[in-house]
């Protein structure tokens, strides 16, 4: 009896939990399942972001060989074009090849910039998806957050902790009452 009184008194302090026990348990279960879904979606977004950032890094760094060939083609073409009137038609052909090489590498650089733009757009889309996942999670769990605030728990995590303590106290009171009943029958 001495153990039941303080435990029942502590349980009485949690009377708000007693009134909405089933509702709170269901709300906590929904919260946990939504949190798992949110965590999985955010992990997928983060994995996709890492892959895109690696691709972005590769595209941002223009290989020195590409820059060298573009500069070499331009320089060779210009030099051949300037000296062609003095040396003949062969240098005109070298100039065309040099400008062709420079044009090819310029087009490759442009294609790289275009791909880089697509990667940046996909990164932006991932940021939007991440934000929408967070917002939908908060919208779906707002009701439980309001209940937590109304019960004075402050946050859903505190509500979960307090509800677990309530369940523990409730189980302890039931166990002690059972032991008391057995003791009374024995005497």
C-alpha positions in Angstrom: 0.0 0.0 0.0 2.9 2.3 0.8 4.3 1.8 -2.8 0.9 2.2 -4.5 0.1 5.6 -2.9 3.0 7.6 -4.3 2.9 5.8 -7.7 -0.8 6.4 -8.0 -0.3 10.0 -7.0 2.4 10.4 -9.7 0.0 8.7 -12.2 -2.8 11.1 -11.1 -0.5 14.0 -12.1 -0.6 12.6 -15.7 -4.4 12.6 -15.9 -4.3 14.4 -19.2 -2.6 11.3 -20.6 -5.3 9.0 -19.2 -8.1 10.8 -20.9 -6.4 10.7 -24.4 -4.3 7.6 -24.0 -5.5 5.7 -27.1 -5.6 8.9 -29.2 -2.0 9.7 -28.2 -0.8 6.2 -28.8 -2.3 6.3 -32.3 -0.9 9.7 -32.9 2.6 8.7 -31.8 2.5 5.6 -34.0 1.5 7.8 -37.0 4.3 10.2 -36.1 6.9 7.5 -36.0 5.8 6.0 -39.3 5.8 9.4 -41.0 9.2 10.2 -39.5 10.5 6.9 -41.0 9.1 7.8 -44.4 10.6 11.3 -44.1 14.0 10.0 -43.1 14.0 7.5 -46.1 13.0 10.3 -48.5 15.6 12.6 -47.1 18.2 9.9 -47.3 17.3 9.3 -51.0 17.5 13.0 -51.7 20.9 13.2 -50.0 22.2 10.3 -51.9 21.1 11.8 -55.2 22.6 15.2 -54.1 26.0 13.6 -53.5 26.0 11.9 -56.9 25.0 15.2 -58.6 27.6 17.1 -56.7 30.3 14.7 -57.8 29.1 15.1 -61.4 29.0 18.9 -60.9 32.6 18.9 -59.6 33.8 16.9 -62.6 32.0 19.3 -65.0 33.3 22.4 -63.3 36.9 21.4 -63.8 37.8 21.8 -67.4 40.7 19.4 -68.1 43.9 21.2 -68.9 44.3 19.1 -72.0 41.1 20.5 -73.4 42.2 24.1 -72.7 45.6 23.4 -74.2 44.2 21.9 -77.4 41.7 24.8 -77.8 44.5 27.4 -77.3 46.9 25.4 -79.5 44.3 25.1 -82.2 43.6 28.8 -82.1 47.3 29.8 -82.0 48.2 27.3 -84.8 45.4 28.4 -87.0 46.2 32.1 -86.5 49.9 31.6 -87.1 49.2 29.5 -90.2 46.7 32.0 -91.5 49.2 34.9 -91.0 52.0 33.1 -92.7 49.9 31.4 -95.5 50.3 34.3 -98.0 54.1 33.8 -97.8 54.3 30.0 -97.6 51.5 28.7 -99.7 48.3 26.6 -99.6 49.6 24.0 -97.2 49.5 26.6 -94.4 45.9 27.5 -95.3 45.1 23.8 -94.7 46.9 23.8 -91.4 45.0 27.0 -90.4 41.7 25.3 -91.2 42.7 22.2 -89.2 43.8 24.4 -86.3 40.6 26.4 -86.3 38.6 23.1 -86.6 40.4 21.7 -83.6 39.7 24.9 -81.6 36.0 24.8 -82.7 35.7 21.2 -81.7 37.0 21.8 -78.2 34.9 25.0 -77.9 31.8 22.9 -78.8 32.8 20.3 -76.3 33.1 23.0 -73.6 29.7 24.3 -74.6 28.2 20.9 -74.3 29.8 20.6 -70.8 28.3 23.9 -69.7 24.9 22.8 -71.0 25.3 19.5 -69.0 26.4 21.6 -66.0 23.2 23.7 -66.3 21.1 20.5 -66.3 22.9 19.2 -63.2 22.4 22.5 -61.4 18.7 22.4 -62.3 18.4 18.9 -60.9 20.2 20.1 -57.7 17.7 22.9 -57.4 14.9 20.4 -57.8 16.4 18.2 -55.0 16.5 21.3 -52.7 12.8 21.9 -53.5 11.9 18.3 -52.9 13.8 18.3 -49.6 11.9 21.4 -48.5 8.6 20.0 -49.5 9.2 16.7 -47.6 10.0 18.7 -44.5 7.0 20.9 -44.9 4.6 18.0 -45.5 6.0 16.2 -42.5 5.5 19.2 -40.3 2.0 19.7 -41.7 1.0 16.1 -41.1 2.3 16.1 -37.5 1.1 19.6 -36.6 -1.9 18.1 -34.8 0.3 16.0 -32.5 2.5 19.0 -31.9 -0.5 21.0 -30.9 -1.5 18.2 -28.5 2.0 18.2 -27.1 1.9 22.0 -26.6 -1.6 21.8 -25.0 -0.3 19.1 -22.5 2.7 21.2 -21.7 5.2 18.7 -23.2 6.7 21.4 -25.4 7.7 19.1 -28.2 6.6 15.7 -29.7 9.8 14.1 -28.4 9.0 15.2 -24.9 5.4 14.0 -25.3 6.7 10.6 -26.4 9.0 10.4 -23.4 6.2 11.5 -21.0 3.8 9.1 -22.5 6.3 6.3 -22.0 6.7 7.3 -18.4 2.9 7.3 -18.0 2.7 3.8 -19.5 5.4 2.7 -17.1 3.7 4.2 -14.1 0.3 2.7 -15.2 1.9 -0.8 -15.5 3.5 -0.4 -12.1 0.3 0.6 -10.4 -1.5 -2.4 -12.0 1.3 -4.7 -10.9 1.3 -3.3 -7.3 -2.5 -3.5 -7.1 -2.3 -7.2 -8.2 0.3 -7.8 -5.6 -1.8 -6.1 -3.0 -4.9 -8.2 -3.9 -2.8 -11.4 -3.6 -1.5 -10.2 -0.2 -5.0 -9.4 1.0 -6.3 -12.8 -0.1 -3.3 -14.6 1.6 -4.0 -12.9 4.9 
